[in-house]
Amino acid sequence: MNGGLMPDRDKAWEAAREEDARLIKECLAGNEHAWSELVSKYKNLIFSIPIKYGLSREDAADIFQAVCLDLLNDLSKLRDHGALAGWILRVTYNKCFHRRKDSERYVPGEPPDAPTPKEEIPETMLLEVQREQLLRNALRQLSSRCQQLIQMLFFEFPARPYQEIAKSLNLATGSIGFIRGRCLEKLRQSLHKQGFA
């Protein structure tokens, strides 16, 4: 299922699997902080799949809630705790598939069609969401200041001016470029360890 991931990425996935197993064990023991950490780790992955599938942001929000509810209900039934990312990916994709099928076939006053079989996740989407999750994992390993800075510079639209970022992070405007460079270098090193060139 790795679809050509490099060996270093396999190590990164193994580390993520071990972290998931730890979080699941803590969740099952009733640790609410672990539950928050688990949802935080996968919230962007869950939300991104409906968007990639072409669904609206409202549908993505509904699917996110449904997947989190399934996760809460089924966490104790997950046999391989290290396979959580794959489980989340499949459950989310299946919900997207059924959401689209339901919206395409619904005609008021007519009975629904027979259940539709599950669709396989396209390999290109699988590789893309795996790469995105590795990036999220690498970002989570940075300091909170680096995470905030990278979020503001590269993940917000429209991009914020340096003056606004400096004010938000309580930094001098002239230091943003230097700190950005250090943060990106740390991110590059983390990604390199995971097999990204």
C-alpha positions as CSV (number, residue, x, y, z in Angstrom):
1,M,0.0,0.0,0.0
2,N,3.0,2.3,0.2
3,G,2.8,2.9,-3.6
4,G,6.5,3.5,-4.0
5,L,7.3,5.4,-0.9
6,M,11.0,5.6,-0.2
7,P,12.5,3.5,2.7
8,D,13.0,6.7,4.8
9,R,9.4,7.5,4.4
10,D,8.6,4.0,5.6
11,K,10.6,4.8,8.8
12,A,8.6,8.0,9.1
13,W,5.3,6.1,8.7
14,E,6.5,3.6,11.3
15,A,7.2,6.4,13.8
16,A,3.8,7.8,13.1
17,R,2.2,4.4,13.6
18,E,3.9,4.0,16.9
19,E,2.7,7.5,18.0
20,D,-0.8,6.5,16.9
21,A,-0.7,3.3,18.9
22,R,0.4,5.3,22.0
23,L,-2.3,7.9,21.5
24,I,-5.0,5.2,21.0
25,K,-3.9,3.4,24.2
26,E,-4.2,6.6,26.1
27,C,-7.6,7.5,24.6
28,L,-8.9,4.0,25.5
29,A,-7.7,4.7,29.1
30,G,-9.8,7.8,29.1
31,N,-7.2,10.5,28.5
32,E,-9.1,13.4,27.0
33,H,-5.8,15.3,26.1
34,A,-4.8,12.2,24.0
35,W,-8.1,12.3,22.2
36,S,-7.6,16.0,21.4
37,E,-4.1,15.3,20.2
38,L,-5.3,12.5,18.0
39,V,-8.0,14.6,16.4
40,S,-5.6,17.5,16.0
41,K,-3.1,15.2,14.2
42,Y,-5.6,14.0,11.7
43,K,-8.1,16.8,11.3
44,N,-6.5,18.3,8.2
45,L,-6.2,14.9,6.6
46,I,-9.9,14.1,7.2
47,F,-11.0,17.5,6.0
48,S,-8.8,17.5,2.9
49,I,-10.2,14.3,1.4
50,P,-13.7,15.6,0.7
51,I,-12.2,18.8,-0.8
52,K,-10.0,16.7,-3.1
53,Y,-13.1,14.6,-3.9
54,G,-14.8,17.8,-5.1
55,L,-17.3,18.1,-2.3
56,S,-18.2,21.5,-0.7
57,R,-16.7,22.8,2.5
58,E,-20.0,22.2,4.2
59,D,-20.0,18.5,3.1
60,A,-16.4,18.3,4.2
61,A,-17.3,19.6,7.6
62,D,-20.2,17.1,7.9
63,I,-17.9,14.3,6.8
64,F,-15.3,15.4,9.3
65,Q,-17.8,15.2,12.2
66,A,-19.0,11.8,11.0
67,V,-15.5,10.4,10.8
68,C,-14.6,11.7,14.2
69,L,-17.8,10.1,15.6
70,D,-16.9,6.8,13.9
71,L,-13.4,7.1,15.3
72,L,-14.8,7.6,18.8
73,N,-17.2,4.7,18.5
74,D,-14.8,2.3,16.8
75,L,-11.5,3.1,18.4
76,S,-11.7,0.1,20.8
77,K,-12.5,-2.2,17.8
78,L,-9.4,-1.2,15.8
79,R,-7.2,-4.3,15.9
80,D,-4.0,-2.8,14.6
81,H,-3.5,0.5,16.3
82,G,-0.7,1.4,13.9
83,A,-3.1,1.2,11.0
84,L,-5.1,4.2,12.2
85,A,-4.1,6.5,9.3
86,G,-5.2,4.0,6.7
87,W,-8.5,3.4,8.6
88,I,-9.2,7.1,8.7
89,L,-8.3,7.5,5.0
90,R,-10.7,4.6,4.0
91,V,-13.5,5.7,6.2
92,T,-13.3,9.3,5.0
93,Y,-13.1,8.3,1.4
94,N,-16.0,5.9,1.7
95,K,-18.1,8.7,3.3
96,C,-17.2,11.0,0.4
97,F,-18.1,8.4,-2.1
98,H,-21.5,7.7,-0.5
99,R,-22.2,11.5,0.0
100,R,-21.6,12.1,-3.8
101,K,-23.7,9.0,-4.8
102,D,-26.5,10.1,-2.5
103,S,-26.6,13.6,-3.9
104,E,-26.5,12.3,-7.5
105,R,-29.3,9.8,-7.1
106,Y,-31.7,11.6,-4.8
107,V,-35.0,12.6,-6.5
108,P,-37.7,13.8,-4.1
109,G,-40.6,11.3,-3.9
110,E,-38.6,8.4,-5.4
111,P,-37.3,5.5,-3.3
112,P,-33.4,5.3,-3.0
113,D,-31.6,2.9,-5.3
114,A,-29.9,-0.2,-4.0
115,P,-26.7,0.3,-2.0
116,T,-23.6,1.2,-4.0
117,P,-20.5,-0.8,-3.5
118,K,-17.4,0.8,-2.0
119,E,-15.0,2.5,-4.5
120,E,-11.3,2.0,-4.3
121,I,-9.2,5.0,-3.3
122,P,-7.3,6.2,-6.4
123,E,-3.5,5.6,-6.1
124,T,-2.7,9.2,-7.0
125,M,-5.0,10.5,-4.2
126,L,-3.6,8.0,-1.8
127,L,0.0,9.1,-2.5
128,E,-1.0,12.8,-2.3
129,V,-2.7,12.5,1.1
130,Q,0.2,10.3,2.4
131,R,2.7,13.0,1.4
132,E,0.5,15.7,2.9
133,Q,0.3,13.8,6.2
134,L,4.1,13.4,6.3
135,L,4.4,17.1,5.8
136,R,1.9,17.7,8.7
137,N,3.8,15.3,10.9
138,A,7.1,17.1,10.1
139,L,5.4,20.5,10.9
140,R,4.2,19.2,14.2
141,Q,7.8,18.4,15.2
142,L,8.8,22.1,14.9
143,S,8.5,24.6,17.7
144,S,5.2,26.3,18.1
145,R,6.7,29.6,16.9
146,C,7.9,27.9,13.7
147,Q,4.6,26.2,13.2
148,Q,2.7,29.5,13.5
149,L,5.2,31.4,11.2
150,I,5.0,28.8,8.5
151,Q,1.2,28.6,8.8
152,M,1.0,32.4,8.4
153,L,3.5,32.6,5.5
154,F,2.5,29.6,3.4
155,F,-0.9,28.3,4.4
156,E,-3.0,31.4,4.7
157,F,-4.7,33.1,1.8
158,P,-4.2,35.9,1.1
159,A,-0.6,35.9,2.5
160,R,-0.1,38.2,5.5
161,P,2.4,41.1,5.3
162,Y,5.6,40.7,7.4
163,Q,4.5,43.6,9.6
164,E,1.3,41.8,10.6
165,I,3.1,38.5,11.2
166,A,5.7,40.2,13.3
167,K,2.9,41.9,15.4
168,S,1.1,38.6,15.8
169,L,4.2,36.7,17.0
170,N,5.6,39.6,19.0
171,L,8.7,39.8,16.9
172,A,10.7,42.6,15.1
173,T,9.6,42.9,11.5
174,G,13.3,42.6,10.4
175,S,13.7,39.3,12.1
176,I,10.9,37.5,10.2
177,G,13.1,36.6,7.2
178,F,15.9,35.2,9.4
179,I,13.5,33.2,11.6
180,R,11.6,32.0,8.5
181,G,14.9,30.7,7.0
182,R,15.8,28.8,10.3
183,C,12.3,27.3,10.5
184,L,12.3,26.2,6.8
185,E,15.7,24.6,7.3
186,K,14.4,22.6,10.3
187,L,11.4,21.6,8.2
188,R,13.7,20.6,5.3
189,Q,15.8,18.5,7.6
190,S,12.8,16.7,9.0
191,L,11.3,16.1,5.6
192,H,14.7,14.8,4.3
193,K,14.7,12.3,7.2
194,Q,11.3,11.1,5.9
195,G,12.6,10.6,2.3
196,F,11.8,13.9,0.7
197,A,14.7,15.4,-1.3
